Amino acid sequence: MNKEKLSRAMSYLDEDLIAQAHEEGVPEAHAARMRRIRLVTRVAGLAACLCLFVGLTFSAVLSRWSVDGTPNEDDVQVRTGAVQPSAFSLGPGTKSVGPYLTFSAVRPGVMTAEFTLQETVSPTVHLYVISPESGKSMPASDEWFDVVITDETGKTVTTTALTAGHYTITVDYTRLLAQGYTMDDYAEFSPLGICRMPENN
Amino acid sequence: MEDSAIVELFLARDEAAIAHSEVKYHRYLEQIAYNILYNRQDAEECVNDTWIRAWGAIPPHRPTCLGAFLGKIVRNLALDRYKAEHTEKRGGGEFTLSLDELAEVLPDAEQELREEELGAAISAFLRTQKPLASKIFVCRYFYAESIADIGERFGFSESKIKSILFRVRNRLKEYLEKEGIEV
């Protein structure tokens, strides 16, 4: 075909055909519907990718935070979540390598441990964190984490005077994580001694 | 302003017709010229020439679709400019010269008529096609829009547009052969 002649001939198309193609030619409803379909498809694809990513990440986090609950070798007489009366012989603020609590991760930034007291104590909690600046372990200010202790009925109790009984301690240090800190592998739950954090937290 | 009112201004030899046309169609015409020339300045000059041509053509012509009428003018101006620039860039090569020589043998009016006849035949063919296919064809071969732009406009993928154009071209070729029109 003679391209130039064809090209010229196109200028002699009927004007209504030209006008329809450009002005009315856009089947807006159809185009809009197709655009919506493509948008939904893209969003669904992105959502699927996001779900996969979140799922994998969550799975990785869970596995990273999993605690097997095996008693430490220094803790042969103490099952996880329980504290022997001997632990109480440690005075407030005294550090020890054991026996100790082992915390379980509820989710990143929140962990729990159970323990049994056989006499009244007034414990204090110190978390040790790795400074993002120095990379060194340091005690975190208690304003950056929350400690809640509940008794067997689930009622929150004060830490100033814990009587004998079974308790659950929950430590929420989400704000510390948000500040860029990572948890050291232990906390001090005086007078109960050193409290092991979940591994690699 | 409505097209019919602008046309009335043209017919009344009122220069406001050009001002109103410019407001309504400048961008549309510039895009047609730009699609052919790929040069904003050249496209702008074609649009400016379009007003002069339209002023000379109306009256006696009384367009029913003013936008399409102006679009045809600017398209022809752009094709002229494209051809001229293309010739210059090729340094007026032998092939171009021979074509020009051959063109001189044919009377302009006759050549014009043949292109007009061909345009009418294509119009008749397009009326036998589905409206969507017809519109896509015109967007591509009259407006010289890109495949991507047409796809966006009609909400189809580029491959679908290419496929539609391919089928319409084949049908056009068959139609022209059947009508005994040689191009």
Interface residues (C-beta under 8 A of the other chain):
Chain A: M1 N2 E4 K5 L6 S7 R8 A9 M10 S11 Y12 L13 D14 E15 D16 L17 I18 A19 Q20 A21 H22 E23 G25 V26 P27 H30 A31 A32 R33 M34 R35 R38
Chain B: Y28 P63 T64 C65 G67 A68 F69 G71 K72 R75 N76 L79 K83 R114 E115 E116 L118 G119 A120 I122 S123 L126 R127 P131 L132 S134 K135 I136 F137 V138 C139 Y141 F142 Y143 R153 F154 G155 F156 K173 V183
